[in-house]
Amino acid sequence: MVLPPKFDHPRGDQALATRNPLSEAVEVDTYAGKLHIKWDSNVKVTPMGQLPFFIQFLKLGGRFDPWVSDCPLHYRSNNAPKKVNVLGLLFLSILSGHNRYAHITNLMSDQVNSRLLGMSKVVSDDSARRGLNKIEEKAGIEWLQTHLQSCYAPLLTTSWILDVDVTVKPLYGHQDGAKKGYNPQKPGRPSHT
């Protein structure tokens, strides 16, 4: 019987195959068709760069089309904008962090993301404002509540555990949400607990 030779030092880790997934194109399915996204590490980051992936989630998950079709926005004029153009513009505006109608004009030159969302054109902020005014309040709340609930309702059928950190954090001053409560170290001090 011949024994294998002994090594004084361990051989070390085997070299793993190096693969850089960001150098390969990623296929994304949007309303404008399939895109091949390739990352360029030498270019500045854009705030809306991840939007095609979110649009794919909306399309394949069946979230955007029913949201648009169920919307209680109805036009009678042939010259009125399409419902998808109005709702899509508001959707893109919210995702861009806009909090005023005037900020919507920043999206007027964006022809890429609007097409990926299935919009045929970018409407003006006035068209978006008038479109929202046409939605009856009760019907609008019911529409949004129904679609919001369809997102989280499947999660309520699964058992889950709520883990809360109840560490007492004493607050000095008048911060929002601070109440005088149980604080064993400093009785009477405000706390979030």
N, C-alpha and C positions, 0 to 999 in steps of 0.2 A: 504494500500500500504506500502510495506516494502522497504526502501532504502538500497542499499548495504553499507557495512561499509566503512568509510573513512580511507585512509592510510595517515599517516603523511609523509612518505618518498616514493618517486617513487620506483617502483619495479626494475627498471633498464632494461637493454637490455636482451632479451631472449638469452639464450645460443645457438649459432649457431652450427650446426653439423660441427665438425672439420673434414676436409678431406684434406689430403696431396696428391695432384696429382703426386708429384714426387716419391712417394713410390710405385706407381702402374706401371706396365709395359706398355709402349706405343708401339702400333703396327705400323711398318713402312714398306711400300712396296718398295723393291729395285729390281734390276735386278737379284740378287742372291736369291730372294724369300722374304718372309715376315720375318721381324726381330721383336723381342720383346726387347725393350730397357728399362732397369731399371736403375735409377740413384742411385749412391752410394755416399753419402755426405762425406765419409771418404777417398775417393781416390782423387789424384791430378787431376786437369783439363787437358784435352788434347786439343791441338789446332784444331784437326780435329774431335772432338767429335760430332759436329752438322752436319757433312757431310752426314750421312744417311738420315737426313730430307731433305737436299738439293737434294740428289739423288732421293728421292721420288717425290719431286717437278718436277725434270727434266723428270722422267719417266711418271708420271701421267699427266703432262702438255704437253707431247709430244714434248719436246724440244731437248732431246739428240739424239734419234734415227734419226730424219730427219737431224740433224746437221751432224751426222756421214755419213749417206747415201748420202747426197748431196755434200760431200767434194770432190773436184776435185783431190784427191790423188788416183792414180791407179798404182797397181803393176802388173808385168807380170810373175814374178817368183813364183813358188809354195813354195819356201822357204822364201818368203817375209813375214814380220809380217802382222797380220790382221790390217785393217784400224782402227777398234775400239780400238785396243791395243795401237797404236801410238797416236791417238787423245785423248784417255782416259788418257794416261800418261801425255801428255802436259797439259790437263785439270786439272789433280790432281796437277801437278807441279805449275801451276799458282795459284790454290786455296791455295797451301801451302806457297805462297809468294816467290817462287823461281824466280830469275831474270837472271840465267845463266844456260846453258845446263849442266854444271858440277854438279849443285845442284840436278839434276834429279836422280842421283845415290842414294840419300837419300831415294827414293821411292822404290828402288829395293827390299827391305825386307818387304814392305807393301803388304801383301797378302789379307788383309781384305777389305780395301777401293777399291782396284782394282776389286775385285770380285763383290762388291756391285754395281759398275758402269758397270758391264757386260763384263769386260775384262777377257780373258782366261789366259793371262800371262803379266808380266811387262817387257817391252822391254828396251833395253839399251838407254842411251842418244845419242849414235851414230845413232841408228835406228830412233830415233825421229828427229834428225837433218837431216839425209838423207831423211826422209819422208817429212819434210817441204821444203827441196830443190827441191823435185819432183813436188810440186804444182806450177803451172804457176802463176805468180804474178797477172795478170788481173783476171784470173778465181778465185783465192783465195780471192781477195778483193771483188769480186761480191758475192761469197759464204758467206763470213762473213757479208757483208752489208745486204744481203737478210735476213739472220737469225736474225741479230740485229734489223732490221726494223720490222720483224714479232713479236718481243717482245714489241715494243713500239707503233706500228701502231694502235692497238685498243684503246690506251689511247688518240689518237688524234681525235677520233670521239666524245669525251665527252667535254663539255664546262668546263673550269677551270679558276681559277683566280691566277695570279702571285702576291704574296705579297712580296715586297722588303723593307728591312730596309735600308734607305738611310742616316743613321746617318753618319755625317762626322767624320772620324777618322783620325786625323792628324798623319803623319808619320815623324819621324826624322831619316834621313839617306837615304839609297838607297835600300829599300826593293823591291822585285820583284812585278811588277804590279802597283807600285805607280806612279801616273802621277801628274804633276802640274795642278791643276784644281780649281774648285770653293771651297773655304774654307772661309766662312764668318768670322770665328774667327781669322784666321791667313792667310791673303792673300799671295799667292805664295808658301805656303807649300805643299808638295806632299800629296796626299790622294788617297784612293781606290775608292772614290765616283766619 
